[in-house]
Amino acid sequence: MKKNTFLALLLFNGSLIFAQTNEEQTIKKIYNSALTNSKCYSWLDHLSNQIGGRLSGSANAEKAVQYTKAQLETLGLDRVYLQEVMVPKWVRGEKETAYIQDGKNKTSVAICALGGSVATPKNGLTAEVVEVHSIEELAILGDKLKGKIVFYNRPMEPENIETFISYGGCVDQRYAGAAAASKFGAVGTIVRSVNLRLDDFPHTGAQSYDGIPKSQYIPTAAISTNGAELLSKALTSNPKLKFHFKMSCQQMDDVLSYNVIGEIKGSEHPENIMVVGGHLDSWDLADGSHDDGAGVVQSMEVINIFKNLGYKPKNTLRVVLFMNEENGGRGGQKYEELAQANNEKHIFALESDSGGFSPRGFSLETDQANFNQILSWKDLFEPYLVHSFTKGHSGSDIAPLTSKPLVKAGLKPDSQRYFDYHHAANDTFDAINKRELELGAATMASLMYLIDQKGIVK
């Protein structure tokens, strides 16, 4: 009896070891495929260097839709299609100019219009400047802001290792600063670029007039961090100096665009949908290689890896390239709207929208049971230096998804250099490291594989 029990335990433990070895071997194959047989770097090369910046509603955005759809069609998927979505069309116009006017001296500084801003008057806007470090300071200053340009100069906090915490700590002045200042009679706003280093690259990004009347819209621009330091120092010496800036941007009517979707039908549970994606649109100052060209091609590469390995998912696997994350989020909203209308059941969604740097882990939105299950796989990722599994924001495009139960995950690359490039003119293909990009795709494919095999805890 004891001998039989011993043999049974031995066989049981052996099967566990074998199962674990299979997972390790498959993940090793996934990484090997990504590092030796991937297409993501060449896809990004074309997206960045042959097409360029892909602002929603632009001709380049349409070219990106057609290019990625054609590339997905070469992978032999069960279905590739476009999903219609109406998106905003904002046009930057001529290159912005600005200078600090201190008496007879004029010092040029680098600025760029924030997305959705109105233009300045044709000859530009010149006014005295009031420096603040928070939106809350406006109420204290009150009437002193009337007829002035408000200069928001709160930098990203350097002490946070998680740089997205620093980003979240100051991005409100970019997004809501113009609407808030307008209520106190300000005629324009200048916002310190959301960036951890000192350089001459102004960083654009979305801003909102937050429901104020159009007659109260005021122009708003980002100033480079070097420019912000210079302006702040000059104001210390002369609080009465003036600032001049000129912009010709305008908001057009909404236009038709598309989410790009590729699908492999599940072999066992086709009704269960697993999504992997990034956003196809980018800002217009550069080609958007990190934000979010990297996420787009990594998501496509997940499918390519599975095809190269001959892996047939149990659940339906969809790659979704969302349109309009940067200045509206309408691609993600439309995807969820149609998912609800079609009674689709999503069980897992993974997004890559934090740059193409070395992968470090995942940020997860889920209940404790599913978090614990994913955490139990940590040892499988540690050989690839992927070790950070935390609860937190997963991604803006998958945020609208409401299927239950649903696990959401965001790839977490090393973030220390991300905000050097985010929304700026240096977010270009030469800032991408091929190997890091491929490692990110492999990390995403590995998590997709494990979820597909193990399922989610219900």
Protein Blocks (a to p, Z undefined) as FASTA:
>chain_A
ZZmmmmmmmmmmmmmmmmmmmmmmmmmmmmmmmmmmccklmmmmmmmmmnopadehiakl
mmmmmmmmmmmmmnopabdcddddddddddebjaddddddehjbccdddddddehiacdd
fkopaddddddfbfklmmmnmmmmgopacddfbdcdfkbmblmlmmmmmmmmmmmmmmmm
mmnopabdcdddddfbdcfbdceddddeehpafklpccdddddfklmmmmmmmmmmmmmb
ccddddfbdcdddddddddddddddfklmmbccdddddfbdcfkbnolmlmmkmmmmmmm
mmmmmmmnopacfbdcdddddehklnnopmmmmmmmmmmmnopacfbdcdddebjadcfb
dcddddfklmmmmmmmmmmmmmnopabdcdddfbfklmmpccdcdddddddddfklmmmm
gopaklcfklpcfklmmmmmmmmmmmmmmmmmnopaZZ
